[in-house]
Amino acid sequence: MDEHYFSADPSVPFRRAPVVARVWDRDFSLTSGSGVFAQGRLDVGTAVLFRETEPPRPGRILDLGCGYGMIGLAIASAVPGATVTGVDVNERALLLATENAAALGLADRFTAVLPDAVPADATYDEIWSNPPIRIGKQALHALLLEWLPRLAPGGRAVLVVGKNLGADSLQRWLTDRGFPTGRLASAKGFRVLECRRG
């Protein structure tokens, strides 16, 4: 059976790979690894997300599907008043994200945990994500309906989704589910969506 970055415990040999990226006028050096999304690189979708947005306001931020931590750590670095929780089902990704937070001196404001470790009553001012579209539409919808209700009143989610992977239909679906969603940007085949708590 083929393994995916959304496997809970990838069995491929673990090899770390450096990633260097410039985000919001800051240079980042992180460590990615085999069995984790975007090994050794900043993927195009996340690069579009960063290029087409400004850092969020201070507050409680959720990095949904955090991988090795690129989005959440960029936010924690750019916004000293942000407290970021990264969630992922991939335990290798969580290990790398935790190591990256420590290396960047952000471990006091960034934690990476399994979804079940997040308190049931936790809420967030913003959710940022390059969501795992390839888990399938049904699983993706279930994932979003699990986490979007955790937005605090007035909160928003910022998502980057490939146009060819259903960004426009996802935008309509979210709006129909009571989360009004607009398009912040469109670039390189990706949409950056802003989803509000209705």
N, C-alpha and C positions, 0 to 999 in steps of 0.2 A: 504494500500500500504506500502510495506517495505521501510524504509528510509535508505539512504546511507550517508557516510561521504561527498559525493559530493553534497548533498542537500544544497541549498542556506541557508535555515533557518530551521535546524533540530527541530522537535517538541518534541523529547524525553527529559525528564527532565534533566536539566543541572547539572551535578555533576563533579567537578574537581577531577583529579587524578594525583598524583605526578609521575614523570619519572626521574630516575637517570641513567645516561649513561656516559661512558668514551669514548671520541672521540679525536683522534689525540693527545693523551697524556694529555688531559684536562678532568676534571670531570665536568659534567653538572647536574644541578637540574632544571627541568622545570615542568610546569603544563600542563597536557593534560585534556581532558574532554569528556564526553559522546557526541555522535553525531559527533565526530571528528576521523579521521583515526588514528589507533594505540593508542587508549585510554589506558593510564597507562603503556605504554611500548615503547621500541625502536623496531620497526618491523625488521624482519630478513633482508629484502631487503636493508633498509637504513643502517643497521649494516654492511652488506657486502660492500655497497658503501663506507662507511668510512674506513673500514679495507683495502680495495684494492686501495685506492687513497691517494694522498697527498693533502693538502690544495691548493687552486688555488693561482695564483699570485694576487697582489693588482689590483683593478679595479672595474668596475661596474658589479655586479653579480645579476642574477635573480634566485630566488628560485621558480620554477614553481610548483604550487600545494603545497604550503608551509605547510599546516596543522598547527599544533601548533608551528611550527618554527624551528624544530630540525636542518635541514640541513643549512638553512640560518644563524641561530644564531651560529652554530658551525663554519661556515666560517667567520662570522664577528668577532668572538672571536679569531680565529687562525690567521686572516690576518688583522692587524690594518689598512692597506691601502685599505681595501675592503669596498665598499658601497653596501648594499644588499637590494633589493626589493623582498619581498615575495608577491606572488599573489595566491588567492584562491577564489572560489565561495562560500565557507562555511563561513558565517559571524561569527559563533562561533569560528571557527579556527582562523580567523583574530583577534578576541578579545584576545584569548589565546596567540597568537604569539606576539601581542603588549604588553601584560602584561609580557610575558617572556623576551622580549627585555628590558623593563624597569627594571625588577628585576635583569637582568644581567649587567645593565649599558651600554647597547648597543643601546639604543633608538635613539642616534644621527647618527647611521650608519645602522640601520635596520628598515625598514618600511614594514608593511603588509597591502595590499589594495586589493579591488576588481579589477578584470581585467580591467573594464571600466575606472578605476581611473588612469591607467597608460597612460601618454602622448603618443599620436600616434607616435611621433618622437623619443621616448626613445629607445636607443640601449644598448647592454650589451656586455661585454668582454667574459663573460661565463654565461651559463645557467646550473643550477644543478637541477636534479629532480628525484624523485621516482614517475613517472607519474601515473595518475589514470587509469590504464589499464582497469579496470572493467566498465568504462563508455561505453565500446564498441569500436570496431576497427574504425568505421567511425568517431565517436566523437573524439577519440584519434588522428586520423590522422588530423582532422580539427584543433584540439588544437595545435599540433606540427607545422602545416603549418602556424598557426597564429603567433607563438612566435619565431620559429627558424630564420625566416628572420630578426628578430631584432638583431641577432648577428652582432657585428661590424666586419669589415674585419679582418681576422685572428682569429676570435673568435671560441669558441667551446662550445658544450653542453656535459655534463656528465650525463648519464641516467642509472638507474638500473632497470632492467626488468626481471621478472621471465621467465625462459626458457620455462616452460609449458604454459606461457601466451603469447607466440609468440615473444620472444626476437629476435630469429634468422630471422624470416620473417620481423620484424620491422627494423632490421639492413639493410636488403636488400632493403626494401621499402624506407628508408631514403636515401640510396645511390642513388637509382633510381630517387629520387626527387631532386638531386643536392646537397645533404648534405653527403659527403663521411663519412662513419661510420665504425669504427673498434671496436674490442673488447679489452678492457683493462684487463679484468679479468673474470673468471667464478668460482663461489663458491656457495655451498649450494643451487643449483638449480637456481641461478641468474646469469645474464650477466651484466657486467658493460660496457656500450657502450660509446665511444667517437665519437661525431658527429661534423664535421667541416663545417664551411661555405664554400661552393664551390666557 
